[in-house]
Amino acid sequence: MMGTINLTCTVVTDPDSFVAFQYYVKAGEVFDAKAYANAYKLNRNDLDADDVRATQDAAAKLGAGECLMVSHSIAA
């Protein structure tokens, strides 16, 4: 059984400067937890509900030219 998957997010202004695959939410878009889970082959139900809400709130506050870089870690 997997543990809870915790999400973290960081506001960035130049997502093209990152080479590795990262999940981004652009200003004006909504963080879609199901799409995120699918992108990383995770179970949507394992994502921490509070973290999902916090990430959605952070995405809603993005300004023009900003993106939200979302990542996760799995708690044991």
Buried (B, 14 or more C-beta within 10 A) or exposed (E): EEEBBBBEBEBBEEEEEEEEEEBBBEBEEEBBBEEBBEEEEBEBEBBBEEBBEBBBEBBBEBEEEBBBBBEBEEEE
